[in-house]
Amino acid sequence: MTIMKQQQKTLGELLINSGIINKEQLQLALNEQKITDEPLGKILVRMGFAREEDIINVLKGILVIIFEINNESYGVEIIFTKEIIKYKKIVHLPTLPEHIKGMISIRNNVIPVISLNQIIYKKVDIITGDTRIIIIENKDEMVGVLVDRVITVKNFHVSDFEDLNKSFILTGKKYIAGVIKDKDNIITLLKPEFLFSGKINE
């Protein structure tokens, strides 16, 4: 499951629904992207179909991929998410920390896989047909995150997000950006940069 396609579709729909572009303009931009591999928003601006201000305004919400760990809901902003893959064999290396399950190879890229079950709950992962590996990308680095299942991709308004960084609740939980209120559910939003820091357990 390639997240980039979902992100492009969402941005395109938001711009169309806002009356900024039409379907024909979106298709022209998507065709151009196949050639240049540029971000969709950048192409729309370059082609004169939208302004940077338009892109920023329609994306004021938070687009999040929601997944489950130990029956609890977590999320990460989709702009950091490269793709989702079904569970595949992970090559374990004995010298790695316990929360790093090992390495996988995807299209000639060797990517470490970490376990949020191990990090957060100190539990061993139970692999099922729903188990997925979410590939997170940050500053040209990639890491695979092992999750129990992926629930959905959803756009939230910024007012749904609550920053708890200054709260005593998150003392020692530097990988948590805050929480998102989704009706009666609470989604813990992760900071992608801490998945790469090597200090996630601190």
C-alpha positions as CSV (number, residue, x, y, z in Angstrom):
1,M,0.0,0.0,0.0
2,T,1.7,3.2,-1.2
3,I,0.8,6.1,1.1
4,M,2.0,8.7,-1.5
5,K,-0.9,7.8,-3.7
6,Q,-3.4,8.3,-0.8
7,Q,-1.7,11.6,0.1
8,Q,-1.9,12.9,-3.5
9,K,-5.6,11.8,-3.9
10,T,-6.4,13.6,-0.6
11,L,-4.7,16.8,-1.6
12,G,-6.3,16.8,-5.0
13,E,-9.8,16.2,-3.6
14,L,-9.3,19.0,-1.0
15,L,-8.3,21.4,-3.8
16,I,-11.1,20.4,-6.0
17,N,-13.7,20.6,-3.2
18,S,-12.4,24.1,-2.4
19,G,-12.9,25.2,-6.0
20,I,-9.1,25.9,-6.5
21,I,-8.5,23.4,-9.3
22,N,-10.7,21.1,-11.4
23,K,-10.3,17.4,-12.3
24,E,-8.6,18.1,-15.6
25,Q,-6.0,20.2,-13.9
26,L,-5.4,17.6,-11.3
27,Q,-4.9,14.9,-13.9
28,L,-2.5,17.1,-15.8
29,A,-0.5,17.6,-12.6
30,L,-0.5,13.9,-11.9
31,N,0.7,13.1,-15.4
32,E,3.5,15.6,-14.9
33,Q,4.4,14.0,-11.6
34,K,5.0,10.6,-13.3
35,I,7.7,12.3,-15.3
36,T,9.3,14.6,-12.7
37,D,8.5,12.7,-9.4
38,E,8.0,16.1,-7.7
39,P,5.5,16.7,-4.9
40,L,2.0,17.2,-6.2
41,G,1.6,20.6,-4.5
42,K,4.8,21.9,-6.0
43,I,3.7,20.8,-9.5
44,L,0.3,22.5,-9.1
45,V,2.0,25.8,-8.1
46,R,4.5,25.6,-11.0
47,M,1.8,24.9,-13.5
48,G,-0.1,27.9,-12.3
49,F,-3.1,25.9,-11.1
50,A,-2.8,26.9,-7.5
51,R,-0.9,29.2,-5.2
52,E,1.4,28.1,-2.3
53,E,-1.1,29.9,0.0
54,D,-3.9,27.7,-1.4
55,I,-1.9,24.5,-0.7
56,I,-1.1,25.6,2.9
57,N,-4.7,26.6,3.6
58,V,-6.3,23.3,2.5
59,L,-3.6,21.3,4.4
60,K,-4.2,23.1,7.7
61,G,-5.6,19.9,8.9
62,I,-3.5,16.9,10.1
63,L,-3.5,13.9,7.8
64,V,-2.7,10.9,10.0
65,I,-2.3,7.2,9.5
66,I,-4.0,5.4,12.4
67,F,-2.8,2.0,13.6
68,E,-3.2,-0.3,16.6
69,I,-0.7,-1.4,19.2
70,N,-1.8,-3.6,22.1
71,N,-5.5,-2.6,21.4
72,E,-4.6,1.1,21.7
73,S,-4.8,3.6,18.8
74,Y,-1.6,5.4,17.6
75,G,-0.9,7.7,14.7
76,V,1.8,9.3,12.7
77,E,1.5,12.1,10.2
78,I,1.2,10.8,6.7
79,I,3.8,13.2,5.3
80,F,6.4,11.0,7.1
81,T,5.0,7.7,5.9
82,K,6.4,6.2,2.8
83,E,4.4,3.0,2.5
84,I,2.8,0.1,4.4
85,I,3.8,-3.4,3.7
86,K,2.6,-6.8,4.9
87,Y,4.7,-8.5,7.5
88,K,7.8,-10.1,5.9
89,K,10.7,-12.0,7.4
90,I,12.9,-9.8,9.5
91,V,16.6,-10.7,9.7
92,H,17.6,-10.5,13.4
93,L,21.1,-9.2,14.4
94,P,22.2,-10.2,17.9
95,T,24.0,-6.9,18.6
96,L,20.9,-4.7,18.2
97,P,18.9,-3.3,21.1
98,E,15.9,-5.4,22.1
99,H,13.3,-3.0,20.5
100,I,15.0,-3.2,17.1
101,K,13.7,-6.5,15.6
102,G,16.2,-6.6,12.8
103,M,16.5,-5.6,9.2
104,I,14.4,-6.0,6.0
105,S,15.2,-5.3,2.4
106,I,12.8,-3.3,0.2
107,R,13.9,-2.4,-3.3
108,N,17.6,-2.6,-2.5
109,N,17.1,-0.6,0.7
110,V,18.1,-2.2,4.0
111,I,15.8,-0.9,6.6
112,P,15.8,-1.5,10.4
113,V,12.4,-2.5,12.0
114,I,11.5,-1.4,15.5
115,S,8.7,-2.8,17.7
116,L,6.4,-0.3,19.4
117,N,5.0,-3.2,21.4
118,Q,8.4,-3.6,22.9
119,I,9.1,0.1,23.3
120,I,5.8,1.1,24.9
121,Y,4.5,-2.1,26.6
122,K,7.6,-4.2,26.9
123,K,5.6,-7.0,25.2
124,V,6.6,-9.5,22.5
125,D,4.9,-9.0,19.2
126,I,2.3,-11.5,18.1
127,I,2.4,-11.8,14.4
128,T,-1.0,-12.2,12.7
129,G,-2.5,-11.7,9.2
130,D,-3.1,-8.1,10.2
131,T,0.5,-7.3,11.2
132,R,2.0,-4.6,9.1
133,I,5.3,-2.7,8.8
134,I,4.9,1.0,8.3
135,I,7.9,2.6,6.5
136,I,8.6,6.0,8.1
137,E,10.9,8.4,6.3
138,N,12.6,11.4,7.8
139,K,15.5,13.4,6.3
140,D,16.5,10.6,3.9
141,E,16.5,8.0,6.6
142,M,14.0,5.1,6.7
143,V,12.8,2.9,9.5
144,G,10.1,0.2,9.6
145,V,7.6,0.3,12.5
146,L,6.0,-3.0,13.4
147,V,2.3,-2.6,14.3
148,D,-0.6,-5.0,15.1
149,R,-2.8,-3.6,12.4
150,V,-3.5,-0.5,10.3
151,I,-6.9,1.1,10.9
152,T,-7.3,3.9,8.4
153,V,-5.9,7.2,7.1
154,K,-7.9,10.2,8.3
155,N,-7.7,14.0,8.2
156,F,-8.2,15.9,11.5
157,H,-8.7,19.6,12.1
158,V,-5.8,21.2,14.0
159,S,-8.3,21.9,16.9
160,D,-8.6,18.1,17.4
161,F,-4.9,18.0,18.3
162,E,-3.7,18.6,21.9
163,D,0.0,19.2,22.5
164,L,1.0,17.6,25.8
165,N,4.7,18.2,25.6
166,K,4.7,20.4,28.7
167,S,2.5,18.0,30.7
168,F,3.9,15.8,33.4
169,I,2.0,13.0,31.8
170,L,4.6,12.8,29.1
171,T,7.7,12.9,31.3
172,G,10.1,10.4,29.8
173,K,7.8,9.9,26.7
174,K,9.6,12.2,24.3
175,Y,8.4,10.2,21.3
176,I,4.8,11.4,21.8
177,A,3.8,14.6,20.1
178,G,0.4,14.8,21.7
179,V,-3.0,13.3,21.3
180,I,-5.8,13.6,18.8
181,K,-9.5,13.6,19.8
182,D,-11.5,11.4,17.5
183,K,-15.1,11.4,18.8
184,D,-14.9,9.1,21.8
185,N,-11.4,7.8,20.9
186,I,-8.0,9.2,21.8
187,I,-5.2,8.7,19.3
188,T,-1.6,9.1,20.5
189,L,0.4,10.9,17.9
190,L,4.1,9.9,17.5
191,K,7.1,12.1,16.8
192,P,8.8,10.4,13.8
193,E,12.2,12.0,14.5
194,F,12.4,10.1,17.8
195,L,12.0,6.8,15.9
196,F,15.4,7.6,14.4
197,S,17.1,9.1,17.5
198,G,18.3,6.0,19.2
199,K,17.0,7.5,22.5
200,I,13.4,6.4,22.2
201,N,13.5,4.4,25.4
202,E,14.9,7.3,27.4
